[in-house]
Amino acid sequence: MQARTLRLLSVNDGADTGRGGVSVLLTADPHLARAPIPYYQSPMTQLPTPRGQLTPNRPLADLTWLRVGGPADFLFQPADAADLAAFLAALPSDTPVFPIGVGSNLIVRDGGIRGVVIRLGRGFNGIDIEGDIVTAGAAALDAHVARRAAEAGLDLTFLRTIPGSIGGAVRMNAGCYGSYVADHLIDVSIITRAGQAQTLLAADLHLAYRSSQIPDGAVITQARFRAGRGDPAALDAKMTDQIAKRDASQPTKDRSAGSTFRNPVGHSSTGRADDTHELKAWKVIDNAGMRGATIGGAQMSPMHSNFLINTGGASATDLEELGELVRKRVLQTQGIALEWEIMRVGEALVKP
Ligand SMILES: Cc1cc2nc3c(=O)[nH]c(=O)nc-3n(C[C@H](O)[C@H](O)[C@H](O)COP(=O)(O)OP(=O)(O)OC[C@H]3O[C@@H](n4cnc5c(N)ncnc54)[C@H](O)[C@@H]3O)c2cc1C
């Protein structure tokens, strides 16, 4: 069971104008220890009153693919872009903000995330197609976007087997089978940490291997992609083929966050000229004898050794410790420093 390290003492409704504010008094639970966190040194935190849902002390495990992690101080699910902008504009500037998609590339640590976690939902999942341009809300699932595009005869098939949302795909420059977000992205709409709506061109994001430069605390709300034409039936067949390939080579039915480590050199996808086969992460993990290794409920998948899985009952600590053990063994045996591809976020739980 995850310990809840904070108690909510009082929540007083503020004015309902969206600017009135909610007074929330938080205190550390004296029975549980945790490293001091600057955010909580001020006992009273003023949060604006949004139209969307603001939930204090919200466990995050069920919002991630690995099903681990402690609570967010607050989870905010904005009603729409205007609600998000007003909330961020009114939120004290020292309150940390962390947007999440569907948590398919995250280990949220057991102590949870300080500040406000923002998760976009229904108001942000529209998909519109005009000519060869696909406009998708940041909460739209990659797979839905790929399918809708294919029905309209547009090829964004590479998104079909990536289990994230469009916001996460842009942030991570997601890609597979030789195509990446960077190959198709035109621009993104964001709400800055200060609550300003802006449009950033793809070139402004400096998209690179599994990375981008999104301004700190900004939330992507929408992205526009340009796609090549294709026959809908052929695109559908291509996606079916990709799903079969995945199911044959990766533990797609297990709880994972995809590739755990970047390939030591080159790109992770198949079919690119710079894809070096000698230095795949799974291969160096195999060479280190770590396929199938376990710590608690965490395991390096016997099916694909670069997939870290929760076999049931793993904590974030189990998963991260196993990943670090793999890195250590690979370094010791082959002199290669593996880099995490999965993002680890939040605070470790300090046991009393
Ligand atoms: C089985 C499996 C297979 C996978 N295969 C691939 C693959 O082939 N290729 C690949 O690239 N990835 C793959 N992944 C990893 C993952 O699906 C991608 O990285 C995906 O793009 C993450 O999207 P998400 O919505 O889950 O983002 P999250 O994991 O929730 O977040 C990832 C990052 O994106 C940021 N983010 C999310 N939404 C927003 C937003 N609206 N605004 C600003 N920042 C945001 C978060 O802050 C975080 O930094 C795989 C994962 C799994 C579980």
The ligand as an SDF file (V2000), in Angstrom:
LIG
                    3D

 53 58  0  0  0  0  0  0  0  0999 V2000
    4.5840   -0.9000  -24.9000 C   0  0  0  0  0  0  0  0  0  0  0  0
    5.2100    0.4370  -25.1970 C   0  0  0  0  0  0  0  0  0  0  0  0
    5.8100    0.6390  -26.4360 C   0  0  0  0  0  0  0  0  0  0  0  0
    6.4040    1.8750  -26.7410 C   0  0  0  0  0  0  0  0  0  0  0  0
    6.9590    2.0420  -27.9710 N   0  0  0  0  0  0  0  0  0  0  0  0
    7.4620    3.2600  -28.3100 C   0  0  0  0  0  0  0  0  0  0  0  0
    7.9940    3.4890  -29.6240 C   0  0  0  0  0  0  0  0  0  0  0  0
    8.0180    2.6270  -30.4880 O   0  0  0  0  0  0  0  0  0  0  0  0
    8.4730    4.7140  -29.9000 N   0  0  0  0  0  0  0  0  0  0  0  0
    8.4780    5.7120  -28.9950 C   0  0  0  0  0  0  0  0  0  0  0  0
    8.9110    6.8310  -29.3210 O   0  0  0  0  0  0  0  0  0  0  0  0
    7.9830    5.5220  -27.7400 N   0  0  0  0  0  0  0  0  0  0  0  0
    7.4790    4.3310  -27.3800 C   0  0  0  0  0  0  0  0  0  0  0  0
    6.9740    4.1360  -26.1170 N   0  0  0  0  0  0  0  0  0  0  0  0
    7.1020    5.2000  -25.0980 C   0  0  0  0  0  0  0  0  0  0  0  0
    5.9140    6.1740  -25.0150 C   0  0  0  0  0  0  0  0  0  0  0  0
    4.7300    5.5780  -25.5040 O   0  0  0  0  0  0  0  0  0  0  0  0
    6.1850    7.4630  -25.7810 C   0  0  0  0  0  0  0  0  0  0  0  0
    7.2990    8.1520  -25.2600 O   0  0  0  0  0  0  0  0  0  0  0  0
    4.9750    8.4020  -25.7610 C   0  0  0  0  0  0  0  0  0  0  0  0
    5.1810    9.4340  -26.7000 O   0  0  0  0  0  0  0  0  0  0  0  0
    4.6910    9.0100  -24.3840 C   0  0  0  0  0  0  0  0  0  0  0  0
    3.4350    9.6540  -24.4420 O   0  0  0  0  0  0  0  0  0  0  0  0
    2.5310    9.8350  -23.1420 P   0  0  0  0  0  0  0  0  0  0  0  0
    1.3140   10.5710  -23.5310 O   0  0  0  0  0  0  0  0  0  0  0  0
    2.3350    8.5350  -22.4730 O   0  0  0  0  0  0  0  0  0  0  0  0
    3.4740   10.7810  -22.2680 O   0  0  0  0  0  0  0  0  0  0  0  0
    3.8900   10.6070  -20.7270 P   0  0  0  0  0  0  0  0  0  0  0  0
    4.6280    9.3150  -20.5730 O   0  0  0  0  0  0  0  0  0  0  0  0
    2.7350   10.8530  -19.8580 O   0  0  0  0  0  0  0  0  0  0  0  0
    4.9080   11.8230  -20.5800 O   0  0  0  0  0  0  0  0  0  0  0  0
    6.1370   11.7830  -21.2760 C   0  0  0  0  0  0  0  0  0  0  0  0
    6.6980   13.2120  -21.3310 C   0  0  0  0  0  0  0  0  0  0  0  0
    5.8420   14.0150  -22.1270 O   0  0  0  0  0  0  0  0  0  0  0  0
    5.4510   15.1690  -21.3920 C   0  0  0  0  0  0  0  0  0  0  0  0
    4.0740   15.5060  -21.7970 N   0  0  0  0  0  0  0  0  0  0  0  0
    3.0260   14.6810  -21.9510 C   0  0  0  0  0  0  0  0  0  0  0  0
    1.9450   15.3720  -22.3440 N   0  0  0  0  0  0  0  0  0  0  0  0
    2.3180   16.6750  -22.4260 C   0  0  0  0  0  0  0  0  0  0  0  0
    1.6500   17.8800  -22.7670 C   0  0  0  0  0  0  0  0  0  0  0  0
    0.3650   17.9110  -23.1180 N   0  0  0  0  0  0  0  0  0  0  0  0
    2.3480   19.0460  -22.7320 N   0  0  0  0  0  0  0  0  0  0  0  0
    3.6720   19.0440  -22.3890 C   0  0  0  0  0  0  0  0  0  0  0  0
    4.3510   17.9320  -22.0620 N   0  0  0  0  0  0  0  0  0  0  0  0
    3.6850   16.7610  -22.0770 C   0  0  0  0  0  0  0  0  0  0  0  0
    5.5430   14.7750  -19.9260 C   0  0  0  0  0  0  0  0  0  0  0  0
    5.7440   15.9290  -19.1140 O   0  0  0  0  0  0  0  0  0  0  0  0
    6.7700   13.8920  -19.9630 C   0  0  0  0  0  0  0  0  0  0  0  0
    7.9190   14.7270  -19.9580 O   0  0  0  0  0  0  0  0  0  0  0  0
    6.3930    2.9170  -25.7830 C   0  0  0  0  0  0  0  0  0  0  0  0
    5.7720    2.7040  -24.5410 C   0  0  0  0  0  0  0  0  0  0  0  0
    5.1790    1.4890  -24.2460 C   0  0  0  0  0  0  0  0  0  0  0  0
    4.4970    1.3050  -22.9380 C   0  0  0  0  0  0  0  0  0  0  0  0
  1  2  1  0
  2  3  1  0
  2 52  2  0
  3  4  2  0
  4  5  1  0
  4 50  1  0
  5  6  2  0
  6  7  1  0
  6 13  1  0
  7  8  2  0
  7  9  1  0
  9 10  1  0
 10 11  2  0
 10 12  1  0
 12 13  2  0
 13 14  1  0
 14 15  1  0
 14 50  1  0
 15 16  1  0
 16 17  1  0
 16 18  1  0
 18 19  1  0
 18 20  1  0
 20 21  1  0
 20 22  1  0
 22 23  1  0
 23 24  1  0
 24 25  2  0
 24 26  1  0
 24 27  1  0
 27 28  1  0
 28 29  2  0
 28 30  1  0
 28 31  1  0
 31 32  1  0
 32 33  1  0
 33 34  1  0
 33 48  1  0
 34 35  1  0
 35 36  1  0
 35 46  1  0
 36 37  1  0
 36 45  1  0
 37 38  2  0
 38 39  1  0
 39 40  1  0
 39 45  2  0
 40 41  1  0
 40 42  2  0
 42 43  1  0
 43 44  2  0
 44 45  1  0
 46 47  1  0
 46 48  1  0
 48 49  1  0
 50 51  2  0
 51 52  1  0
 52 53  1  0
M  END
$$$$
